[in-house]
Amino acid sequence: MTGIRLTAPDPGWAIDADVVVVGSGVAGLTAALRCSAAGARTVVVTKARLDDGSTRWAQGGIAAALGEGDTPEQHLDDTLVAGAGLCDEDAVRLLVTEGPAAVRRLIATGAAFDTGADGEILLTREGGHHRRRIAHAGGDATGAEISRALVKAVHETGIETIEDALVLDLLTDDAGRAAGVTLHVMGQGQRDGVGAVHARAVVLATGGMGQVFSSTTNPAVSTGDGVALALRAGAEVSDLEFVQFHPTVLWLGPDAEGQQPLVSEAVRGEGAHLVDADGVRFMAGQHEMAELAPRDIVAKGIMRRMRETGAEHMYLDARHFGRRMWEERFPTILAACRAHGIDPVTEPVPVAPAAHYASGGVRTDLHGRTTVEGLYACGEVACTGVHGANRLASNSLLEGLVFAERIADDVTARLAGGGLPARPATGPDGPARPATGPAPRTCPLPAPDTRHEIQRTMTAGAGVLRSARSLERAAAGLDALHERAAREPEGGARAAEPCVETWEAANLLLVARALVAAARRREETRGCHWREDRPDRDDAAWRRHLLLRLDGDGTLVVGSTGTHALPPATHRTTPGSAGTPQ
Ligand code: SIN
């Protein structure tokens, strides 16, 4: 019995475009604006409102070598160190050299960064950065300002947008090339229900997957939809084991679930101290950069101290900032703390690590091309190679910006040069459906509340601290959920029309299984992958990337590639190396 399977039902409506951009954070909207400016008919589809993704929640800022005396070379060095031997140096070089101009273009689009009396952009520090390099807006509301400016620009440009549209699967033509996406749309009048956007290129910018864990800084929409779609479409994903746990998330009790308030690294960048319950600064002896060590090191330092002292959290002490600095520099964090009855002006803030960022994702080349022709990915959903085993703080907004621009340039050049399939003819009944290629791989459709079981399983077995045993338990738990969904005649969904929560549960289950498969395979500790049973970094065996794909029969296959020896930045349709089923 196969149960209900996750492939989109036939669309009830369709529109067409040159490019469909899926997602509306910094990466998606940057790609859309640039494609549209180059004359491509562009449609943006997004799961909730245009500004509901992770970008809006970014606090600290955007890293770029903008300050006097700073250089892209120094930014590159810091990024490579944080990435713990797994960054793709060519990708990082593009990021840091193209970054400053991309930030200036963002400013020209309307994003207002904080400036000093001389009009120069103010820069702060965060973990792993040896210089002040982080531009910020509204003190600690950088993402909200970027989102505001980009959404405004999209509206002014007249780019078509479809909100409340959860992407389901990739459509392909008879040559296996991306030809659009299917969507589940809620409450958009004529476009209600399952529909399709047919397009000559598809840009995934769907954000992260933090919701696979119980406690995360990510908003509720971050359910790994893009990675799941890419897997079902046969694309390769890479580095999924490297989930970054942000060291300082406001601790709201042992049972706190869902999105938790972030306390930006910029607070430490401006001089806050991490202390235990006795007021001891425990990071000072652990790394020369103390509280400003790369994020994985600080998260581990906090976890170690919690274990040593039996505490459930540590504290971030910034009372010495004084009221005025808190109000002017960190108004968002101050308000969030006070909303929970904590006043950082007069007391240390309880903090603990929580899931924050997926350093891995859909594997791309330097133009954002995935291993499926015509399918691109940028932002958190992508694995461009810039983050390696641990993303450097505030490199994510920059990556979204730089690689979205690169994608737009590649897509529009290929559209103009005939490098992407022609748009299907539009008849009186709307666009003709492109010749249909291979159906996406199918996945069982679990009951919507499976989400919580997935989160609990992942938090217990594949969280900040992992071991072979904990991962084995997590894999067994997830397999049981997968089998239950496949066994039940109703697919667990118990509804003729699956709801958004059902699709999300299916996506979470698939990405969780892929993440655990990679984490089990990597038998070492590196960056944000911390294996208690393999405490050392092992370059001889593991300085390589783990690649995953979904086989035609729905089996997850794990392979690997050498570090610095990634296949050339060209389109490939087959995985990088022979893999083994999980
Ligand atoms: C922060 O403000 O601490 C988050 C920055 C980031 O995740 O890069």
Boltz pocket constraint, residues with backbone or C-beta under 6 A from the ligand:
constraints:
  - pocket:
      binder: B
      contacts: [[A, 58], [A, 59], [A, 60], [A, 61], [A, 263], [A, 264], [A, 265], [A, 266], [A, 357], [A, 392], [A, 393], [A, 394], [A, 395], [A, 396]]
      max_distance: 6.0
